[in-house]
Amino acid sequence: MTELEKAWQNARSIESKEEHTRAAIIGRTQRGDRICVFYRDASGNYWYETRFWNGREEISEEEHIFGRRLRNYSRRRR
């Protein structure tokens, strides 16, 4: 089993990853217009992020659903 296959079976949404946890991209898959980007952190946990191809560029899932970004990730509330 490749690492990407292992990540596909065990990954959790990157939305639930703690902000301070760093993760490196280990690969990506594409099926139709849906792109899954897989990450691994230093503890060996796998994470995924869903993105979409809109015919011109790769966009976030949020932009795909709502047509624009709703959240500002650089300024989080405490």
Secondary structure, DSSP 8 states (H G I E B T S, - for coil): --HHHHHHHH-EEGGGS-TT--EEEEEEEEETTEEEEEEEETTS-EEEEEEEE-SSSEEEHHHHHHSS----TTS---
